[in-house]
């Protein structure tokens, strides 16, 4: 088959999985184009890890189809494993082995020829800045270094699709930035990345997002479109007493939600023009004099809360 | 296939080498237990505390008592003067056995009648009691033979007395002429220690990888279950062989247990036994999700395998249901093999049923392990 531009790298149709009476994933459809960095965003228990494991062929779905790089993951799990790579939340490094030995081991498991394995691990170690530490035991690495080593092990067989389950949870900000630099490089090379994250700033870096809740995809679009689709308008109210401000505006007519963001309150309203004077009055009534109201650009967190927060809790 | 298996083995070997305590854990407990059990595992009873009440006070009664005093098996701790003292000795654990010679003992002997001797035994330790009773029976039998002889041939004078037909039992045990119990127990200890060591090591092997999270990583690779299982099996198999060689050496060099059999029979028997044992450990591993579960399972199963192996308690004397259970116990077969090789020197021609049973057990357990080890996390 000829590779077209925007070829679909991951296609999921009608995917479902239950654990006992808990329906962890309900009838999910997804299409991820080649070269995308696709984010699964959602609260804990939304089904992110379950979806990742099914995509990675380590968990059998109850129903549905998964195609990764054109291979049917459900029917041909073993063949699909050569096309994809999966990095669980906690990468299973052998702590008694050195960095180099871990890479060598995982390379061999994936059948990477010896010569290629050495060349590629050299290249990946260099890119991750781990080359000077290659003789260090994995158990003695920092959290960020472990995560990078996990990524190298996951990339040693040059997968076409990379699945990352909350890859930067518990990693310091500098290491996270390095980590993302590696991901962008990979995308340049045509690797498709599907990652799950609970960090909203990370979600914003994705080309497209699926907002998950209760095992279902509620919204799926680019971060820009999701922001635009947010119902109402966002106002930022700056004050030295943000908690009092939130107290003052909550429940007022036209207020859809109020979210504390540091020293400001993000208030979502149905109509900015109409509500700004009303809110100003309500805040003044509470004796808060320093409040400054300005229209704000919504972040993905605002969108997330707006889109998922106003829905009724899901009926099981 | 070979590449992945060899890299699995390389990994296991490296982990073992980096583990500073590994060698210590694999060798020292085995040798220590071998030494301890080698000395402790015995049914021989020595220095049984004994109280004596001699109500006859005759030459014959004193002669009988001296028979008891002469052997190191009995320590006479009290020459009692009445029945109450005897009871008190037993109640207070001062004596395990009390011998009461009633008045009229020597008169009955003189008259050629059977003279009763009362023996009181503390039955709370029935094993010691039974064995001690056996010794008493022997001593008494010797004594009465002597007494009978002295009556039939009071002197050399006089015409030939009526011929006495006596039966004398000439015992000549085969393979272990001294009936040295250590010879019987030490091969058993070798098998038992190996079983415990290798089953525990193997049972934890896969569970540990599951807990640390490396199993999930291995599952996403295209490794085949057979490769993974073999990668886990071979190291423990080799460790087991090393352990058997080590403790056998201790048994032969330190305890002087003879090894008259063919080392090849021993090697084949050990190899089949280890395969079955490793299979057992792997099977347990596939039934456990956490190391705690593996530990509980290990604890639950190892004792029955030990008790129901024929190590100390004869299988033929067990209830039928338990006898059937022993059929799936690899230790049962290995004990037959190792004792036969050490002491009897018999070979394949005799031991093939046991060797075959071990091979079958190994095949079944390893196959079930591979089948149960699905490459899946659910």
Contacts between the chains, C-beta under 8 A, distances in Angstrom:
chain1	res1	chain2	res2	distance
A	19	B	378	7.9
A	53	B	377	6.4
A	56	B	220	5.3
A	57	B	220	7.1
A	58	B	216	6.6
A	58	B	219	4.8
A	58	B	220	5.7
A	58	B	375	7.3
A	58	B	376	6.3
A	58	B	377	5.1
A	59	B	376	6.6
A	59	B	377	5.5
A	59	B	378	5.7
A	60	B	376	6.3
A	60	B	378	6.8
A	77	B	375	7.5
A	78	B	222	5.2
A	81	B	220	6.0
A	81	B	221	6.4
A	81	B	222	4.8
A	82	B	222	6.0
A	84	B	220	8.0
A	85	B	220	7.3
A	86	B	220	4.5
A	88	B	213	6.6
A	88	B	216	5.2
A	88	B	217	7.1
A	90	B	213	4.7
A	91	B	213	7.1
A	91	B	217	6.6
A	92	B	209	7.5
A	92	B	212	6.3
A	92	B	213	3.9
A	92	B	214	3.4
A	92	B	215	6.8
A	92	B	216	5.8
A	92	B	217	3.7
A	92	B	218	7.4
A	93	B	214	7.3
A	94	B	11	6.6
A	94	B	15	6.5
A	94	B	214	6.1
A	95	B	212	7.8
A	96	B	14	7.0
A	96	B	15	4.7
A	96	B	18	4.2
A	96	B	19	6.6
A	97	B	11	6.8
A	97	B	14	5.9
A	97	B	15	7.0
A	97	B	18	7.6
A	101	B	11	7.7
A	101	B	14	6.4
A	104	B	7	7.5
A	105	B	7	5.8
A	105	B	10	7.7
A	105	B	11	5.3
A	106	B	217	7.3
A	106	B	221	7.0
A	108	B	3	5.9
A	108	B	4	6.3
A	108	B	7	3.8
A	109	B	4	5.9
A	109	B	7	6.8
A	109	B	218	6.8
A	109	B	221	3.9
A	109	B	222	7.4
A	109	B	223	5.4
A	110	B	221	5.5
A	110	B	222	6.6
A	111	B	3	7.0
A	111	B	4	7.3
A	111	B	222	6.7
A	137	B	18	7.5
A	153	B	217	7.5
